[in-house]
Amino acid sequence: MTSENEPVPVTAWAAGEMKASSPPDSMENRQKDKPIKGKKGKAARTLLRRICKAVKRPFFACCDSDKVVRLTPQTDTLDDPEAMPVRSLSRITPTADADPFAPDLVCLAGQVCEYPESPSCVLASCGIKQTPDPKPHVTDSSSLNLCDIQPPKAEPDQDKSQHVPEEENLPEQDQVSADLESVPVEEGPSEIEQEPEDVVLPSSVSSSEQIVSEAASDTEPELEIELPQGSIVSLYEVGHLIRSGNFSKVYEGTHVFSEKVKVAIKCIPKRRMDRYLDIAGHCKPVLAEVALMLRLGEAPSCPNIIQLHQWLEDESSFSLIMEYPEPCRTLVDFILFSDLVSEGQARWFMLQALKAVKHCSERGVYHGDIRSSNILVTLHTLELKFIDFRCARLITSEGFKSSEYQGSDPYTPPEVIGQSVFHAEAANVWAMGILLYEIMHRYLPFESFDEILHGYINMDPTLSTACHDLIYRCLSRNPAHRLTLEQLEEHRWMKA
């Protein structure tokens, strides 16, 4: 048996066969256990530090490895509309009142964590907020990330232990977390800049608004030209204003040598959108309205189309000197301010209108804006005259693009609305049907594009069956089923 002072062989330690020969309560055993216990505590702390570093690494991969974020839970973010779920895991740091032996909680994105003493907590884009005091420090989290957030500052009279637990108050198990949180965090900006609100720049204009503005530029002249009363244009003295529109003004003119000769002087300002045509006998292109009126005025002319006597051009405008039937008024005024028009009187108007439309078609001209306000009625003879050829075009076999239609909306044929191409004859017959309906009813049949496509035509029951049939067949929504000009002329109502 060996004595107490005899050294123990090393092989006995390695094989685990070493046995304590002294009593367990002896002073020598207690002195030997102290360094062993200290080594075990140090090894445990080292192991915990390594575990925390391993756990910390994926959560703070976007930040510097030396940075640790101090997060303070708050409770009012459940009602905060700016609180957004985070895309990564967030670690909850225990407060001073938390269970010292409870493990650190890790909340997934979108998960709500509950504490024994706090009502609720919700993940924000920077972490979990909780407000123990009634006046919390609320920070806009919409523009924060995990790397830039700063811990909330306590009030001057508030105990800092509510936010940062003291290291000496923590048990050995939570010492590692305190060591990690004691690493200094770089200070960020004192104020968080909020993202600016959406601002519509002048250049960000939708395509529909650009189209409207282009159309507006086409409907308004760039320059208004007025003729002073008493001024002389060619051999005519300018009188009172007869008619004013978006594109021109019409004045009464009197011949300087004969007061009995009256004319209408139409003044048209030049615009960038003006169309010009080449015609024989002119060295340069002529304004389309002038060129087409000259074509229609060639012999044999039509008495139901206004005649162009002369036209002048200067640097800023055109002046058209036309015939002026006196006394006269537009057909729409005649319908509204006269007695009811009978079917016989309406037939007389329709025969003249059909004659004018056929003359235009024979000369290869599409008026483009047939309506009651563009037709003059001579009061003594009830003779009609078509005016205003601003929208007139040369007829082509391919037809016209629907986007180029410039006529009045209530007279718009349905193929212009629903198709990409329309043809002159079918559009003329549709306009004739609208015109006859307006003459007989004193109002238009359609008030919108939807009614033009799908609306029902309400007829006066007192009208004849032949008049009903003519209107219905002129207003057929299918251009292929619509009457032609020849069929319109041969209809039984027109022959009555």
C-alpha positions as CSV (number, residue, x, y, z in Angstrom):
1,M,0.0,0.0,0.0
2,T,1.4,3.3,-1.1
3,S,1.7,6.3,1.1
4,E,-0.1,9.6,0.5
5,N,3.0,11.4,-0.7
6,E,3.9,8.7,-3.2
7,P,3.4,9.9,-6.8
8,V,0.6,8.2,-8.9
9,P,1.7,6.6,-12.1
10,V,0.5,8.5,-15.3
11,T,-0.8,5.3,-16.8
12,A,-3.4,5.0,-14.1
13,W,-4.8,8.5,-15.0
14,A,-5.0,7.6,-18.7
15,A,-6.7,4.3,-18.1
16,G,-9.3,5.9,-15.7
17,E,-8.3,3.6,-12.8
18,M,-7.4,6.4,-10.4
19,K,-9.3,6.2,-7.1
20,A,-9.5,8.7,-4.3
21,S,-7.6,7.4,-1.3
22,S,-8.5,10.3,1.0
23,P,-11.9,10.8,2.6
24,P,-14.3,13.0,0.4
25,D,-14.5,15.7,3.0
26,S,-10.8,16.0,3.6
27,M,-9.2,19.4,3.2
28,E,-6.8,18.1,0.6
29,N,-9.6,16.8,-1.7
30,R,-11.3,20.2,-1.6
31,Q,-8.1,21.9,-2.5
32,K,-7.7,19.6,-5.5
33,D,-11.3,20.1,-6.7
34,K,-11.0,23.9,-6.9
35,P,-8.7,24.0,-10.0
36,I,-10.7,21.3,-11.6
37,K,-14.0,23.2,-11.1
38,G,-12.4,26.4,-12.4
39,K,-11.2,24.6,-15.5
40,K,-14.7,23.2,-16.2
41,G,-16.4,26.6,-15.8
42,K,-13.9,28.2,-18.2
43,A,-14.4,25.4,-20.7
44,A,-18.2,25.9,-20.4
45,R,-17.9,29.6,-21.0
46,T,-15.7,29.0,-23.9
47,L,-18.1,26.5,-25.4
48,L,-21.0,28.9,-24.9
49,R,-19.1,31.7,-26.6
50,R,-18.5,29.5,-29.6
51,I,-22.1,28.5,-29.7
52,C,-23.3,32.1,-29.6
53,K,-20.8,33.1,-32.3
54,A,-22.1,30.2,-34.4
55,V,-25.7,31.2,-33.8
56,K,-24.9,34.9,-34.4
57,R,-23.2,34.4,-37.7
58,P,-26.2,33.6,-40.0
59,F,-28.3,36.4,-38.3
60,F,-25.8,39.1,-38.9
61,A,-24.3,38.0,-42.2
62,C,-25.3,41.3,-43.8
63,C,-23.3,43.2,-41.2
64,D,-19.8,43.4,-39.9
65,S,-18.9,40.4,-37.7
66,D,-17.9,42.8,-34.9
67,K,-21.3,44.6,-34.8
68,V,-24.0,43.5,-32.4
69,V,-27.4,45.1,-32.6
70,R,-29.2,46.0,-29.4
71,L,-33.0,45.5,-29.9
72,T,-35.6,46.7,-27.5
73,P,-39.0,45.1,-27.7
74,Q,-42.1,47.4,-28.0
75,T,-45.7,46.6,-27.8
76,D,-47.4,49.3,-29.8
77,T,-46.2,48.0,-33.2
78,L,-49.2,45.7,-33.6
79,D,-51.2,48.8,-34.5
80,D,-48.3,50.4,-36.4
81,P,-49.1,50.3,-40.1
82,E,-45.4,50.8,-40.9
83,A,-44.3,47.6,-39.2
84,M,-43.3,45.1,-41.8
85,P,-42.2,41.4,-41.4
86,V,-38.5,40.9,-41.7
87,R,-37.0,38.5,-44.2
88,S,-34.4,37.1,-41.8
89,L,-34.3,35.8,-38.3
90,S,-34.3,38.2,-35.4
91,R,-32.9,37.6,-31.9
92,I,-34.7,38.8,-28.8
93,T,-32.5,40.0,-26.1
94,P,-33.9,39.3,-22.6
95,T,-34.6,42.2,-20.3
96,A,-33.8,42.5,-16.6
97,D,-37.2,41.0,-15.6
98,A,-36.9,38.0,-17.9
99,D,-36.2,34.5,-16.6
100,P,-32.4,34.2,-16.2
101,F,-32.5,30.5,-17.0
102,A,-34.8,30.9,-20.1
103,P,-33.1,30.4,-23.4
104,D,-32.8,33.2,-25.9
105,L,-35.9,33.3,-28.2
106,V,-35.5,33.4,-32.0
107,C,-38.6,34.5,-34.0
108,L,-39.1,33.6,-37.6
109,A,-40.3,36.2,-40.2
110,G,-44.0,36.9,-39.6
111,Q,-44.1,35.0,-36.3
112,V,-45.7,36.7,-33.2
113,C,-43.9,35.9,-29.9
114,E,-45.5,36.2,-26.5
115,Y,-43.8,36.9,-23.2
116,P,-45.3,36.0,-19.8
117,E,-45.5,39.7,-18.8
118,S,-45.7,41.6,-22.1
119,P,-49.0,41.8,-24.1
120,S,-47.5,41.0,-27.5
121,C,-44.7,41.7,-29.9
122,V,-44.5,41.8,-33.6
123,L,-41.6,41.7,-35.9
124,A,-40.7,45.0,-37.6
125,S,-38.3,45.4,-40.5
126,C,-35.6,46.1,-38.0
127,G,-36.6,43.6,-35.3
128,I,-39.1,43.3,-32.4
129,K,-40.4,46.3,-30.6
130,Q,-42.0,46.5,-27.2
131,T,-43.0,49.6,-25.2
132,P,-43.1,49.2,-21.5
133,D,-43.7,52.9,-20.9
134,P,-46.8,54.9,-22.1
135,K,-44.7,57.3,-24.2
136,P,-42.5,55.1,-26.4
137,H,-39.9,56.3,-28.8
138,V,-41.4,55.3,-32.1
139,T,-39.1,55.2,-35.1
140,D,-40.2,54.8,-38.8
141,S,-39.0,51.3,-39.8
142,S,-40.0,51.5,-43.4
143,S,-36.5,52.6,-44.5
144,L,-34.4,50.7,-41.9
145,N,-32.2,47.6,-42.2
146,L,-30.5,45.5,-39.7
147,C,-27.1,47.2,-40.2
148,D,-28.3,50.8,-39.7
149,I,-30.7,50.6,-36.8
150,Q,-29.7,52.3,-33.5
151,P,-30.9,51.3,-30.0
152,P,-33.5,53.6,-28.7
153,K,-32.2,56.2,-26.3
154,A,-33.7,56.2,-22.8
155,E,-35.3,59.3,-21.3
156,P,-33.0,61.4,-19.0
157,D,-34.9,60.4,-15.9
158,Q,-35.4,56.8,-16.9
159,D,-33.3,54.0,-15.5
160,K,-31.0,52.5,-18.1
161,S,-31.4,49.1,-16.5
162,Q,-34.8,48.8,-18.3
163,H,-33.0,48.7,-21.6
164,V,-29.5,47.3,-20.9
165,P,-29.3,44.7,-18.0
166,E,-26.2,45.1,-15.8
167,E,-23.5,42.5,-16.3
168,E,-23.1,41.7,-12.6
169,N,-26.8,41.1,-12.2
170,L,-26.8,38.3,-14.8
171,P,-26.1,34.7,-13.9
172,E,-23.3,32.7,-15.4
173,Q,-25.6,31.3,-18.1
174,D,-26.4,34.8,-19.5
175,Q,-22.9,36.1,-19.1
176,V,-22.1,35.2,-22.7
177,S,-25.0,37.3,-24.1
178,A,-23.9,40.2,-22.0
179,D,-20.4,39.9,-23.3
180,L,-21.7,39.9,-26.8
181,E,-24.0,42.9,-26.3
182,S,-21.2,44.8,-24.6
183,V,-19.4,45.2,-27.9
184,P,-19.6,48.8,-29.0
185,V,-22.0,49.6,-31.9
186,E,-21.0,52.2,-34.5
187,E,-23.3,55.3,-34.3
188,G,-25.5,55.9,-37.3
189,P,-27.2,59.0,-38.4
190,S,-29.2,60.9,-35.7
191,E,-32.3,61.1,-37.8
192,I,-33.7,58.6,-40.2
193,E,-34.6,59.9,-43.6
194,Q,-37.9,58.9,-44.9
195,E,-38.5,57.9,-48.4
196,P,-40.0,60.7,-50.5
197,E,-43.5,60.4,-51.6
198,D,-44.3,59.6,-55.2
199,V,-44.0,62.7,-57.3
200,V,-45.4,62.9,-60.8
201,L,-42.8,64.6,-63.0
202,P,-43.9,66.8,-65.9
203,S,-42.3,64.3,-68.3
204,S,-44.3,61.3,-66.9
205,V,-47.4,61.8,-68.9
206,S,-49.5,58.8,-69.9
207,S,-50.0,58.0,-73.6
208,S,-53.7,58.8,-73.3
209,E,-53.0,62.3,-72.1
210,Q,-50.5,62.8,-74.9
211,I,-53.2,61.8,-77.4
212,V,-55.7,64.2,-75.8
213,S,-53.2,67.1,-75.9
214,E,-52.5,66.4,-79.6
215,A,-56.2,66.4,-80.3
216,A,-56.6,69.6,-78.4
217,S,-53.9,71.2,-80.4
218,D,-55.7,70.2,-83.5
219,T,-59.0,71.6,-82.3
220,E,-57.7,75.0,-81.3
221,P,-56.1,77.4,-83.8
222,E,-52.6,78.7,-83.0
223,L,-53.6,82.3,-84.0
224,E,-56.9,84.1,-84.3
225,I,-57.3,86.5,-87.2
226,E,-60.0,89.1,-87.0
227,L,-61.0,91.4,-89.8
228,P,-61.8,94.9,-88.6
229,Q,-65.3,96.1,-89.6
230,G,-65.0,98.6,-92.5
231,S,-61.7,97.1,-93.8
232,I,-61.3,96.2,-97.4
233,V,-60.6,92.6,-98.6
234,S,-60.2,92.5,-102.4
235,L,-63.2,94.5,-103.6
236,Y,-65.4,93.9,-100.6
237,E,-65.9,95.9,-97.4
238,V,-66.0,93.8,-94.2
239,G,-69.2,94.0,-92.3
240,H,-70.6,92.3,-89.2
241,L,-69.6,88.9,-88.0
242,I,-71.9,86.2,-89.3
243,R,-70.4,83.0,-87.7
244,S,-67.4,82.2,-85.5
245,G,-66.0,78.8,-85.0
246,N,-62.8,77.1,-83.7
247,F,-61.0,77.3,-87.0
248,S,-62.4,80.4,-88.7
249,K,-64.6,83.4,-88.6
250,V,-67.1,84.4,-91.3
251,Y,-68.0,88.1,-92.0
252,E,-70.5,89.7,-94.2
253,G,-69.0,91.5,-97.1
254,T,-70.4,94.2,-99.4
255,H,-69.0,95.1,-102.8
256,V,-67.5,98.6,-102.8
257,F,-69.2,99.6,-106.0
258,S,-72.6,97.9,-105.5
259,E,-74.3,97.6,-102.1
260,K,-76.6,94.9,-103.5
261,V,-73.8,92.4,-104.0
262,K,-73.3,90.5,-100.8
263,V,-70.7,87.9,-100.0
264,A,-69.4,85.9,-97.1
265,I,-65.8,86.4,-96.2
266,K,-64.3,83.5,-94.3
267,C,-61.0,84.2,-92.6
268,I,-58.8,81.1,-91.7
269,P,-55.6,81.5,-89.7
270,K,-52.7,79.3,-90.9
271,R,-51.9,76.4,-88.7
272,R,-49.2,73.7,-88.6
273,M,-51.9,71.0,-89.1
274,D,-53.2,72.4,-92.4
275,R,-53.5,70.1,-95.3
276,Y,-52.5,71.1,-98.9
277,L,-53.2,69.6,-102.3
278,D,-51.7,70.0,-105.7
279,I,-54.2,71.3,-108.3
280,A,-53.8,72.2,-112.0
281,G,-53.0,75.8,-112.7
282,H,-51.1,76.5,-109.4
283,C,-47.4,76.4,-109.0
284,K,-47.5,75.4,-105.3
285,P,-49.9,73.3,-103.1
286,V,-53.2,74.9,-102.2
287,L,-55.1,74.6,-98.9
288,A,-57.2,71.4,-99.1
289,E,-60.4,73.2,-98.3
290,V,-59.8,75.7,-101.1
291,A,-58.6,73.0,-103.6
292,L,-61.7,70.8,-103.0
293,M,-64.1,73.7,-103.2
294,L,-62.5,74.7,-106.5
295,R,-63.0,71.1,-107.8
296,L,-66.7,71.1,-106.7
297,G,-67.2,74.5,-108.3
298,E,-66.1,73.5,-111.8
299,A,-68.9,73.4,-114.4
300,P,-71.4,71.9,-114.2
301,S,-71.7,73.0,-110.6
302,C,-74.3,72.1,-108.0
303,P,-76.7,74.7,-106.7
304,N,-76.8,73.0,-103.3
305,I,-73.1,73.5,-102.6
306,I,-71.8,77.0,-101.6
307,Q,-69.7,78.6,-104.4
308,L,-66.2,79.9,-103.9
309,H,-65.8,83.2,-105.8
310,Q,-62.2,84.1,-104.9
311,W,-59.5,83.3,-102.3
312,L,-56.5,85.2,-101.0
313,E,-53.5,84.2,-99.0
314,D,-51.0,86.2,-96.9
315,E,-48.3,85.3,-94.4
316,S,-50.7,84.4,-91.6
317,S,-54.1,83.6,-93.0
318,F,-56.4,82.7,-95.9
319,S,-59.4,84.7,-97.0
320,L,-62.2,82.9,-98.8
321,I,-64.9,85.0,-100.6
322,M,-68.0,82.9,-101.1
323,E,-71.6,83.4,-102.1
324,Y,-73.9,84.5,-99.4
325,P,-77.6,83.6,-99.8
326,E,-79.7,86.2,-98.1
327,P,-81.8,85.8,-96.0
328,C,-80.7,82.4,-94.7
329,R,-80.1,80.4,-91.6
330,T,-78.7,77.1,-90.7
331,L,-80.9,74.0,-91.0
332,V,-80.6,73.3,-87.3
333,D,-82.0,76.8,-86.5
334,F,-84.7,76.4,-89.1
335,I,-85.8,73.1,-87.4
336,L,-85.8,74.5,-83.9
337,F,-87.3,77.9,-84.5
338,S,-89.9,77.1,-87.2
339,D,-93.1,75.2,-87.2
340,L,-93.1,71.4,-87.3
341,V,-91.6,70.2,-90.6
342,S,-94.0,68.0,-92.6
343,E,-93.0,64.9,-94.4
344,G,-93.4,66.7,-97.7
345,Q,-91.1,69.5,-96.6
346,A,-88.6,67.0,-95.2
347,R,-88.6,65.1,-98.5
348,W,-87.7,68.4,-100.3
349,F,-84.8,68.9,-98.0
350,M,-83.6,65.3,-98.3
351,L,-83.7,65.4,-102.1
352,Q,-81.5,68.5,-102.1
353,A,-79.1,67.0,-99.6
354,L,-78.9,63.8,-101.6
355,K,-78.2,65.9,-104.7
356,A,-75.3,67.7,-103.0
357,V,-73.9,64.4,-101.6
358,K,-74.0,62.7,-105.0
359,H,-72.3,65.7,-106.6
360,C,-69.5,65.5,-104.1
361,S,-69.1,61.7,-104.7
362,E,-69.0,62.2,-108.5
363,R,-66.2,64.7,-108.0
364,G,-64.3,62.4,-105.7
365,V,-64.9,64.5,-102.6
366,Y,-66.0,63.3,-99.2
367,H,-67.5,66.2,-97.2
368,G,-66.6,64.6,-93.9
369,D,-68.9,66.7,-91.6
370,I,-72.5,66.5,-92.9
371,R,-74.8,67.8,-90.2
372,S,-77.6,70.3,-89.8
373,S,-75.4,73.1,-88.6
374,N,-73.3,72.9,-91.8
375,I,-76.3,73.3,-94.1
376,L,-77.8,76.7,-95.0
377,V,-81.5,77.2,-95.8
378,T,-82.6,80.1,-97.9
379,L,-85.8,81.3,-96.2
380,H,-87.7,82.4,-99.3
381,T,-87.0,79.3,-101.5
382,L,-86.1,76.7,-98.8
383,E,-83.0,75.9,-100.9
384,L,-80.2,74.0,-99.1
385,K,-76.5,74.7,-99.5
386,F,-73.7,72.7,-98.0
387,I,-70.9,74.7,-96.3
388,D,-67.7,74.2,-94.4
389,F,-65.4,71.8,-96.3
390,R,-62.7,71.9,-93.7
391,C,-62.9,68.2,-93.1
392,A,-63.3,67.3,-96.8
393,R,-61.0,64.7,-98.3
394,L,-60.5,63.0,-101.6
395,I,-62.3,59.6,-101.8
396,T,-60.1,56.6,-102.2
397,S,-61.0,52.9,-102.8
398,E,-59.1,51.9,-99.6
399,G,-61.3,54.1,-97.4
400,F,-60.3,56.2,-94.5
401,K,-58.7,55.4,-91.2
402,S,-61.2,55.6,-88.3
403,S,-58.7,57.6,-86.3
404,E,-58.8,60.3,-88.9
405,Y,-62.5,60.9,-88.7
406,Q,-63.2,64.5,-87.9
407,G,-67.0,64.7,-88.2
408,S,-69.5,65.5,-85.5
409,D,-69.9,62.9,-82.7
410,P,-73.7,62.5,-82.9
411,Y,-73.3,61.8,-86.7
412,T,-70.5,59.3,-86.2
413,P,-71.2,56.0,-88.0
414,P,-70.7,52.8,-86.0
415,E,-67.9,51.5,-88.1
416,V,-65.8,54.4,-87.1
417,I,-66.2,53.4,-83.5
418,G,-65.9,49.7,-83.9
419,Q,-63.6,49.2,-86.9
420,S,-60.3,50.6,-88.1
421,V,-61.5,51.7,-91.6
422,F,-64.6,53.3,-92.9
423,H,-65.8,54.3,-96.4
424,A,-67.3,57.5,-97.7
425,E,-70.5,56.2,-99.2
426,A,-71.6,54.2,-96.2
427,A,-70.8,57.2,-93.9
428,N,-72.7,59.6,-96.1
429,V,-75.8,57.3,-96.0
430,W,-75.6,57.1,-92.2
431,A,-75.4,60.9,-92.0
432,M,-78.4,61.2,-94.3
433,G,-80.4,58.9,-92.0
434,I,-79.4,61.0,-88.9
435,L,-80.3,64.2,-90.8
436,L,-83.8,62.9,-91.7
437,Y,-84.4,61.7,-88.1
438,E,-83.4,65.1,-86.8
439,I,-85.7,66.9,-89.3
440,M,-88.7,64.9,-88.3
441,H,-88.2,64.7,-84.5
442,R,-86.3,68.0,-83.8
443,Y,-83.6,66.0,-81.8
444,L,-80.9,63.5,-82.5
445,P,-81.4,59.8,-82.2
446,F,-78.2,59.0,-80.3
447,E,-76.5,60.8,-77.4
448,S,-73.4,58.7,-77.0
449,F,-71.2,56.3,-78.8
450,D,-72.6,53.4,-76.7
451,E,-76.1,54.3,-78.0
452,I,-74.8,54.5,-81.6
453,L,-73.5,50.9,-81.2
454,H,-76.3,49.4,-79.1
455,G,-79.1,51.9,-78.7
456,Y,-82.7,51.5,-79.8
457,I,-84.1,54.0,-82.3
458,N,-87.3,55.5,-81.0
459,M,-89.6,56.6,-83.8
460,D,-92.5,59.0,-83.8
461,P,-95.5,56.7,-84.4
462,T,-97.3,59.4,-86.4
463,L,-94.8,59.2,-89.2
464,S,-95.5,57.1,-92.3
465,T,-94.3,53.5,-92.6
466,A,-92.2,54.4,-95.6
467,C,-90.4,57.1,-93.5
468,H,-89.8,54.6,-90.7
469,D,-88.4,52.1,-93.2
470,L,-86.1,54.7,-94.8
471,I,-84.6,55.8,-91.5
472,Y,-84.1,52.2,-90.3
473,R,-82.4,51.2,-93.5
474,C,-80.1,54.2,-93.5
475,L,-79.2,53.6,-89.9
476,S,-78.3,50.0,-90.2
477,R,-75.3,49.3,-88.0
478,N,-73.8,47.0,-90.6
479,P,-72.4,49.1,-93.5
480,A,-72.9,46.1,-95.9
481,H,-76.7,46.1,-95.1
482,R,-77.0,49.9,-95.3
483,L,-78.6,51.5,-98.3
484,T,-76.4,53.0,-101.1
485,L,-76.9,56.5,-102.5
486,E,-78.7,55.1,-105.5
487,Q,-81.0,52.9,-103.4
488,L,-81.7,55.9,-101.1
489,E,-82.7,58.0,-104.2
490,E,-85.0,55.2,-105.4
491,H,-86.7,54.5,-102.1
492,R,-90.5,54.8,-102.2
493,W,-90.5,57.6,-99.6
494,M,-88.3,59.7,-101.8
495,K,-90.5,59.0,-104.8
496,A,-93.8,59.8,-103.0
